[in-house]
């Protein structure tokens, strides 16, 4: 794989994680296919194991709380590209707040993912979410 291709893949995967965070914050569930592969598997303490984009989207919709917003920030993204697949890990900080108010709940997460190259671009095929800490205000 050429250096240019590797750099382009890493940039696209970093963009994938930024788009995914925005999708969550903006509750744009109809755009889930811009972040996830159709056969995605999500493993988390809250949802257990969810398989398939429809089940993941349904779970995200059920988690909505009236008047509550979130802000996801992804940091320390590491990407190891191997052809059409990449292993990733990242830290994520999530802030839950109401309009005009400071966050009432904050959490730190670790994410371990597998991203795959699809005809539409890189997508997350599997993600494991592990809470590191939480704080209620």
C-alpha positions as CSV (number, residue, x, y, z in Angstrom):
1,X,0.0,0.0,0.0
2,X,1.4,3.4,-1.0
3,X,2.1,6.0,1.7
4,X,-0.4,8.4,-0.1
5,X,-3.1,5.7,0.1
6,X,-2.4,5.0,3.8
7,X,-2.5,8.7,4.7
8,X,-5.8,9.1,2.7
9,X,-7.3,6.1,4.5
10,X,-6.3,7.4,7.9
11,X,-7.8,10.8,7.2
12,X,-11.0,9.2,6.0
13,X,-11.2,7.0,9.1
14,X,-10.6,10.0,11.4
15,X,-13.4,11.8,9.5
16,X,-15.6,8.8,10.0
17,X,-15.3,9.1,13.8
18,X,-16.0,12.8,13.7
19,X,-19.1,12.2,11.5
20,X,-20.3,9.5,13.9
21,X,-20.0,11.8,16.9
22,X,-21.9,14.5,15.1
23,X,-24.6,12.0,14.1
24,X,-25.1,11.1,17.7
25,X,-25.2,14.7,18.9
26,X,-27.6,15.8,16.2
27,X,-29.7,12.6,16.5
28,X,-29.6,12.1,12.8
29,X,-30.5,8.4,13.0
30,X,-31.6,8.3,9.3
31,X,-27.9,8.9,8.4
32,X,-26.6,5.9,10.4
33,X,-25.5,4.3,7.2
34,X,-22.8,7.0,6.8
35,X,-21.1,5.7,9.8
36,X,-22.0,2.0,10.2
37,X,-21.8,-1.0,7.9
38,X,-25.2,-2.7,7.5
39,X,-23.9,-5.7,9.5
40,X,-22.5,-3.6,12.3
41,X,-22.1,-5.2,15.8
42,X,-22.1,-2.8,18.8
43,X,-21.1,-4.1,22.2
44,X,-21.8,-1.8,25.2
45,X,-22.8,-2.1,28.8
46,X,-26.1,-0.3,28.2
47,X,-27.2,-2.1,25.0
48,X,-25.4,-5.4,25.4
49,X,-24.7,-6.8,22.0
50,X,-26.6,-5.3,19.1
51,X,-26.3,-6.7,15.6
52,X,-27.4,-5.0,12.4
53,X,-27.8,-1.3,11.7
54,X,-31.6,-1.4,12.3
55,X,-31.2,-2.7,15.8
56,X,-28.5,-0.2,16.6
57,X,-30.6,2.7,15.3
58,X,-33.7,1.5,17.2
59,X,-31.6,1.3,20.4
60,X,-30.3,4.9,19.9
61,X,-33.8,6.2,19.3
62,X,-35.0,4.5,22.5
63,X,-32.2,6.3,24.5
64,X,-33.4,9.8,23.6
65,X,-34.4,11.9,26.6
66,X,-36.7,14.9,25.9
67,X,-34.8,18.2,26.2
68,X,-31.4,16.5,26.7
69,X,-28.5,17.1,24.3
70,X,-25.1,15.5,24.0
71,X,-21.7,16.5,22.9
72,X,-19.3,13.7,21.9
73,X,-15.6,14.4,21.5
74,X,-13.3,11.7,20.2
75,X,-9.6,11.9,21.1
76,X,-6.4,9.9,20.8
77,X,-7.6,8.0,17.8
78,X,-5.2,5.3,16.8
79,X,-5.7,3.6,13.4
80,X,-3.9,0.5,12.1
81,X,-4.9,0.0,8.4
82,X,-4.5,-3.5,6.9
83,X,-5.8,-3.4,3.4
84,X,-9.6,-2.9,3.4
85,X,-9.9,-3.2,7.2
86,X,-8.6,-1.1,10.1
87,X,-8.4,-1.7,13.8
88,X,-9.0,1.5,15.8
89,X,-9.0,2.7,19.3
90,X,-10.0,6.0,20.8
91,X,-11.0,7.8,23.9
92,X,-14.3,9.6,24.0
93,X,-15.7,12.2,26.3
94,X,-19.5,12.6,26.4
95,X,-21.3,15.6,27.9
96,X,-25.1,15.5,28.5
97,X,-26.7,18.9,29.0
98,X,-29.9,20.9,28.6
99,X,-30.1,24.2,26.6
100,X,-28.1,26.9,28.3
101,X,-27.0,24.8,31.2
102,X,-23.7,23.2,32.2
103,X,-23.5,19.4,31.7
104,X,-25.4,17.4,34.3
105,X,-23.7,14.1,33.4
106,X,-20.3,13.5,31.9
107,X,-18.6,10.2,30.9
108,X,-15.3,9.0,29.6
109,X,-15.3,6.0,27.3
110,X,-12.8,3.8,25.4
111,X,-13.8,2.6,22.0
112,X,-12.2,-0.3,20.2
113,X,-13.5,-0.7,16.6
114,X,-13.1,-2.4,13.3
115,X,-13.6,-0.2,10.3
116,X,-14.0,-1.6,6.8
117,X,-13.7,-0.1,3.3
118,X,-17.0,-0.3,1.5
119,X,-18.0,1.1,-1.9
120,X,-19.4,4.1,-0.1
121,X,-16.2,4.7,1.9
122,X,-15.0,3.5,5.4
123,X,-17.7,2.3,7.8
124,X,-17.6,0.9,11.3
125,X,-18.3,-2.8,11.3
126,X,-17.8,-3.5,15.0
127,X,-17.3,-1.4,18.1
128,X,-16.8,-2.2,21.7
129,X,-17.6,0.6,24.1
130,X,-16.1,0.4,27.6
131,X,-16.9,3.1,30.2
132,X,-13.8,4.5,32.0
133,X,-15.6,6.9,34.4
134,X,-18.7,8.9,34.9
135,X,-19.6,12.1,36.9
136,X,-23.0,13.5,37.8
137,X,-23.3,17.2,38.5
